[in-house]
């Protein structure tokens, strides 16, 4: 089973300082990856979601979240 993360919701959570939402997404993503699934970041553009990123490794997903949240700046 894959875990789809809506980028728009992550951007909204980040802008409001709701880091718990990001943490929860990472935890669910980690669980999904450990069970052989994929984590998919999608952005809603009109009526069709656009795949932004697909992760198959925890390290890649963590790095993306760190960059996204600005923790590597």
N, CA, C and O atoms as a GROMACS GRO file, in nm:
protein
  292
    1UNK      N    1   0.084  -0.118   0.000
    1UNK     CA    2   0.000   0.000   0.000
    1UNK      C    3   0.088   0.124   0.000
    1UNK      O    4   0.191   0.129   0.068
    2UNK      N    5   0.048   0.223  -0.074
    2UNK     CA    6   0.122   0.348  -0.083
    2UNK      C    7   0.058   0.454   0.006
    2UNK      O    8  -0.060   0.445   0.040
    3UNK      N    9   0.136   0.554   0.040
    3UNK     CA   10   0.089   0.667   0.120
    3UNK      C   11   0.101   0.791   0.034
    3UNK      O   12   0.211   0.830  -0.006
    4UNK      N   13  -0.012   0.854   0.006
    4UNK     CA   14  -0.014   0.975  -0.078
    4UNK      C   15  -0.026   1.097   0.013
    4UNK      O   16  -0.118   1.107   0.095
    5UNK      N   17   0.068   1.188  -0.003
    5UNK     CA   18   0.071   1.311   0.077
    5UNK      C   19   0.035   1.428  -0.014
    5UNK      O   20   0.105   1.453  -0.112
    6UNK      N   21  -0.073   1.501   0.017
    6UNK     CA   22  -0.106   1.619  -0.063
    6UNK      C   23  -0.014   1.736  -0.027
    6UNK      O   24  -0.017   1.786   0.085
    7UNK      N   25   0.066   1.778  -0.122
    7UNK     CA   26   0.163   1.885  -0.100
    7UNK      C   27   0.094   2.013  -0.053
    7UNK      O   28   0.148   2.084   0.032
    8UNK      N   29  -0.022   2.042  -0.107
    8UNK     CA   30  -0.094   2.164  -0.070
    8UNK      C   31  -0.122   2.166   0.080
    8UNK      O   32  -0.111   2.271   0.144
    9UNK      N   33  -0.157   2.051   0.137
    9UNK     CA   34  -0.185   2.042   0.280
    9UNK      C   35  -0.057   2.057   0.362
    9UNK      O   36  -0.059   2.118   0.470
   10UNK      N   37   0.053   2.002   0.313
   10UNK     CA   38   0.181   2.015   0.382
   10UNK      C   39   0.227   2.161   0.381
   10UNK      O   40   0.279   2.210   0.481
   11UNK      N   41   0.208   2.230   0.269
   11UNK     CA   42   0.244   2.372   0.260
   11UNK      C   43   0.160   2.455   0.358
   11UNK      O   44   0.211   2.546   0.423
   12UNK      N   45   0.034   2.422   0.367
   12UNK     CA   46  -0.056   2.493   0.459
   12UNK      C   47  -0.013   2.470   0.605
   12UNK      O   48  -0.008   2.564   0.684
   13UNK      N   49   0.017   2.345   0.639
   13UNK     CA   50   0.061   2.312   0.775
   13UNK      C   51   0.191   2.385   0.809
   13UNK      O   52   0.206   2.438   0.918
   14UNK      N   53   0.285   2.387   0.716
   14UNK     CA   54   0.413   2.454   0.737
   14UNK      C   55   0.393   2.604   0.757
   14UNK      O   56   0.454   2.664   0.846
   15UNK      N   57   0.307   2.664   0.676
   15UNK     CA   58   0.285   2.809   0.687
   15UNK      C   59   0.220   2.846   0.821
   15UNK      O   60   0.235   2.958   0.868
   16UNK      N   61   0.147   2.752   0.881
   16UNK     CA   62   0.082   2.776   1.010
   16UNK      C   63   0.166   2.728   1.128
   16UNK      O   64   0.125   2.738   1.243
   17UNK      N   65   0.285   2.675   1.097
   17UNK     CA   66   0.373   2.627   1.203
   17UNK      C   67   0.327   2.498   1.267
   17UNK      O   68   0.364   2.468   1.380
   18UNK      N   69   0.247   2.421   1.196
   18UNK     CA   70   0.195   2.295   1.248
   18UNK      C   71   0.292   2.181   1.217
   18UNK      O   72   0.264   2.095   1.134
   19UNK      N   73   0.404   2.183   1.285
   19UNK     CA   74   0.510   2.085   1.258
   19UNK      C   75   0.469   1.943   1.297
   19UNK      O   76   0.527   1.846   1.248
   20UNK      N   77   0.370   1.930   1.384
   20UNK     CA   78   0.319   1.798   1.421
   20UNK      C   79   0.259   1.726   1.302
   20UNK      O   80   0.267   1.604   1.292
   21UNK      N   81   0.199   1.802   1.211
   21UNK     CA   82   0.141   1.743   1.089
   21UNK      C   83   0.253   1.685   1.003
   21UNK      O   84   0.240   1.575   0.948
   22UNK      N   85   0.363   1.760   0.991
   22UNK     CA   86   0.477   1.711   0.913
   22UNK      C   87   0.537   1.587   0.978
   22UNK      O   88   0.570   1.490   0.909
   23UNK      N   89   0.549   1.591   1.110
   23UNK     CA   90   0.604   1.476   1.182
   23UNK      C   91   0.518   1.352   1.163
   23UNK      O   92   0.569   1.242   1.140
   24UNK      N   93   0.388   1.370   1.171
   24UNK     CA   94   0.296   1.257   1.152
   24UNK      C   95   0.306   1.201   1.010
   24UNK      O   96   0.303   1.079   0.992
   25UNK      N   97   0.319   1.287   0.912
   25UNK     CA   98   0.336   1.241   0.774
   25UNK      C   99   0.464   1.160   0.759
   25UNK      O  100   0.467   1.059   0.688
   26UNK      N  101   0.570   1.204   0.827
   26UNK     CA  102   0.698   1.131   0.822
   26UNK      C  103   0.682   0.994   0.889
   26UNK      O  104   0.731   0.894   0.836
   27UNK      N  105   0.614   0.989   1.003
   27UNK     CA  106   0.596   0.862   1.073
   27UNK      C  107   0.513   0.763   0.991
   27UNK      O  108   0.547   0.645   0.982
   28UNK      N  109   0.406   0.812   0.932
   28UNK     CA  110   0.323   0.724   0.848
   28UNK      C  111   0.401   0.683   0.724
   28UNK      O  112   0.394   0.568   0.681
   29UNK      N  113   0.475   0.778   0.666
   29UNK     CA  114   0.559   0.746   0.550
   29UNK      C  115   0.663   0.641   0.582
   29UNK      O  116   0.685   0.550   0.503
   30UNK      N  117   0.727   0.653   0.697
   30UNK     CA  118   0.827   0.556   0.741
   30UNK      C  119   0.765   0.418   0.754
   30UNK      O  120   0.822   0.318   0.709
   31UNK      N  121   0.648   0.412   0.815
   31UNK     CA  122   0.577   0.285   0.831
   31UNK      C  123   0.542   0.225   0.695
   31UNK      O  124   0.558   0.104   0.674
   32UNK      N  125   0.496   0.308   0.604
   32UNK     CA  126   0.459   0.263   0.469
   32UNK      C  127   0.581   0.206   0.397
   32UNK      O  128   0.574   0.099   0.336
   33UNK      N  129   0.693   0.278   0.403
   33UNK     CA  130   0.815   0.233   0.337
   33UNK      C  131   0.867   0.103   0.398
   33UNK      O  132   0.915   0.016   0.325
   34UNK      N  133   0.858   0.090   0.529
   34UNK     CA  134   0.908  -0.032   0.594
   34UNK      C  135   0.825  -0.155   0.556
   34UNK      O  136   0.870  -0.268   0.570
   35UNK      N  137   0.703  -0.131   0.509
   35UNK     CA  138   0.616  -0.241   0.466
   35UNK      C  139   0.622  -0.263   0.315
   35UNK      O  140   0.543  -0.339   0.259
   36UNK      N  141   0.717  -0.196   0.250
   36UNK     CA  142   0.736  -0.216   0.106
   36UNK      C  143   0.656  -0.124   0.016
   36UNK      O  144   0.657  -0.140  -0.106
   37UNK      N  145   0.586  -0.028   0.074
   37UNK     CA  146   0.508   0.066  -0.006
   37UNK      C  147   0.592   0.185  -0.049
   37UNK      O  148   0.712   0.191  -0.025
   38UNK      N  149   0.526   0.278  -0.113
   38UNK     CA  150   0.591   0.401  -0.159
   38UNK      C  151   0.521   0.520  -0.096
   38UNK      O  152   0.402   0.514  -0.063
   39UNK      N  153   0.595   0.629  -0.080
   39UNK     CA  154   0.539   0.757  -0.035
   39UNK      C  155   0.536   0.847  -0.158
   39UNK      O  156   0.637   0.869  -0.224
   40UNK      N  157   0.418   0.899  -0.186
   40UNK     CA  158   0.399   0.980  -0.306
   40UNK      C  159   0.353   1.119  -0.265
   40UNK      O  160   0.252   1.135  -0.196
   41UNK      N  161   0.427   1.220  -0.308
   41UNK     CA  162   0.389   1.359  -0.285
   41UNK      C  163   0.314   1.406  -0.409
   41UNK      O  164   0.367   1.399  -0.521
   42UNK      N  165   0.192   1.454  -0.390
   42UNK     CA  166   0.112   1.503  -0.501
   42UNK      C  167   0.070   1.648  -0.476
   42UNK      O  168   0.045   1.689  -0.363
   43UNK      N  169   0.064   1.723  -0.585
   43UNK     CA  170   0.016   1.861  -0.579
   43UNK      C  171  -0.113   1.870  -0.660
   43UNK      O  172  -0.120   1.824  -0.774
   44UNK      N  173  -0.214   1.930  -0.599
   44UNK     CA  174  -0.341   1.946  -0.667
   44UNK      C  175  -0.332   2.064  -0.762
   44UNK      O  176  -0.313   2.178  -0.720
   45UNK      N  177  -0.346   2.036  -0.890
   45UNK     CA  178  -0.346   2.141  -0.992
   45UNK      C  179  -0.472   2.124  -1.075
   45UNK      O  180  -0.479   2.040  -1.165
   46UNK      N  181  -0.571   2.203  -1.044
   46UNK     CA  182  -0.698   2.188  -1.113
   46UNK      C  183  -0.770   2.066  -1.061
   46UNK      O  184  -0.785   2.048  -0.940
   47UNK      N  185  -0.815   1.981  -1.152
   47UNK     CA  186  -0.890   1.863  -1.111
   47UNK      C  187  -0.805   1.738  -1.101
   47UNK      O  188  -0.848   1.637  -1.046
   48UNK      N  189  -0.684   1.744  -1.154
   48UNK     CA  190  -0.597   1.627  -1.156
   48UNK      C  191  -0.474   1.649  -1.068
   48UNK      O  192  -0.404   1.748  -1.084
   49UNK      N  193  -0.448   1.555  -0.975
   49UNK     CA  194  -0.326   1.569  -0.895
   49UNK      C  195  -0.201   1.541  -0.979
   49UNK      O  196  -0.202   1.453  -1.066
   50UNK      N  197  -0.096   1.616  -0.953
   50UNK     CA  198   0.031   1.600  -1.023
   50UNK      C  199   0.132   1.539  -0.926
   50UNK      O  200   0.152   1.591  -0.816
   51UNK      N  201   0.195   1.430  -0.967
   51UNK     CA  202   0.296   1.366  -0.883
   51UNK      C  203   0.420   1.453  -0.882
   51UNK      O  204   0.477   1.484  -0.987
   52UNK      N  205   0.462   1.493  -0.762
   52UNK     CA  206   0.579   1.578  -0.745
   52UNK      C  207   0.702   1.492  -0.716
   52UNK      O  208   0.811   1.517  -0.769
   53UNK      N  209   0.684   1.392  -0.632
   53UNK     CA  210   0.796   1.309  -0.588
   53UNK      C  211   0.744   1.173  -0.544
   53UNK      O  212   0.635   1.162  -0.489
   54UNK      N  213   0.824   1.069  -0.569
   54UNK     CA  214   0.794   0.934  -0.521
   54UNK      C  215   0.915   0.884  -0.444
   54UNK      O  216   1.028   0.889  -0.494
   55UNK      N  217   0.891   0.835  -0.323
   55UNK     CA  218   1.001   0.785  -0.239
   55UNK      C  219   0.988   0.636  -0.217
   55UNK      O  220   0.879   0.584  -0.191
   56UNK      N  221   1.100   0.568  -0.227
   56UNK     CA  222   1.107   0.426  -0.195
   56UNK      C  223   1.206   0.401  -0.081
   56UNK      O  224   1.215   0.289  -0.031
   57UNK      N  225   1.280   0.505  -0.041
   57UNK     CA  226   1.378   0.495   0.068
   57UNK      C  227   1.348   0.601   0.173
   57UNK      O  228   1.316   0.716   0.141
   58UNK      N  229   1.360   0.560   0.300
   58UNK     CA  230   1.334   0.650   0.411
   58UNK      C  231   1.428   0.770   0.407
   58UNK      O  232   1.385   0.883   0.430
   59UNK      N  233   1.557   0.746   0.379
   59UNK     CA  234   1.656   0.854   0.379
   59UNK      C  235   1.619   0.964   0.280
   59UNK      O  236   1.634   1.082   0.310
   60UNK      N  237   1.572   0.924   0.162
   60UNK     CA  238   1.533   1.022   0.060
   60UNK      C  239   1.411   1.103   0.106
   60UNK      O  240   1.404   1.224   0.085
   61UNK      N  241   1.315   1.034   0.168
   61UNK     CA  242   1.195   1.101   0.216
   61UNK      C  243   1.231   1.201   0.326
   61UNK      O  244   1.182   1.314   0.325
   62UNK      N  245   1.315   1.161   0.421
   62UNK     CA  246   1.355   1.249   0.531
   62UNK      C  247   1.426   1.372   0.477
   62UNK      O  248   1.399   1.484   0.520
   63UNK      N  249   1.517   1.352   0.382
   63UNK     CA  250   1.590   1.465   0.323
   63UNK      C  251   1.492   1.562   0.256
   63UNK      O  252   1.505   1.684   0.271
   64UNK      N  253   1.394   1.509   0.182
   64UNK     CA  254   1.296   1.595   0.116
   64UNK      C  255   1.220   1.678   0.219
   64UNK      O  256   1.203   1.798   0.201
   65UNK      N  257   1.175   1.614   0.326
   65UNK     CA  258   1.101   1.686   0.430
   65UNK      C  259   1.188   1.792   0.496
   65UNK      O  260   1.141   1.902   0.525
   66UNK      N  261   1.316   1.760   0.522
   66UNK     CA  262   1.406   1.859   0.581
   66UNK      C  263   1.423   1.979   0.491
   66UNK      O  264   1.418   2.093   0.537
   67UNK      N  265   1.443   1.955   0.361
   67UNK     CA  266   1.456   2.064   0.264
   67UNK      C  267   1.325   2.143   0.254
   67UNK      O  268   1.327   2.266   0.253
   68UNK      N  269   1.214   2.072   0.248
   68UNK     CA  270   1.083   2.134   0.235
   68UNK      C  271   1.053   2.227   0.353
   68UNK      O  272   1.004   2.338   0.335
   69UNK      N  273   1.084   2.179   0.473
   69UNK     CA  274   1.054   2.256   0.594
   69UNK      C  275   1.161   2.361   0.624
   69UNK      O  276   1.144   2.442   0.716
   70UNK      N  277   1.271   2.360   0.548
   70UNK     CA  278   1.374   2.460   0.568
   70UNK      C  279   1.472   2.427   0.679
   70UNK      O  280   1.543   2.515   0.728
   71UNK      N  281   1.477   2.301   0.720
   71UNK     CA  282   1.566   2.262   0.829
   71UNK      C  283   1.711   2.254   0.784
   71UNK      O  284   1.800   2.247   0.869
   72UNK      N  285   1.737   2.254   0.656
   72UNK     CA  286   1.875   2.245   0.604
   72UNK      C  287   1.926   2.380   0.559
   72UNK      O  288   2.023   2.386   0.483
   73UNK      N  289   1.865   2.487   0.602
   73UNK     CA  290   1.909   2.620   0.558
   73UNK      C  291   1.997   2.683   0.662
   73UNK      O  292   2.044   2.795   0.643
   0.00000   0.00000   0.00000
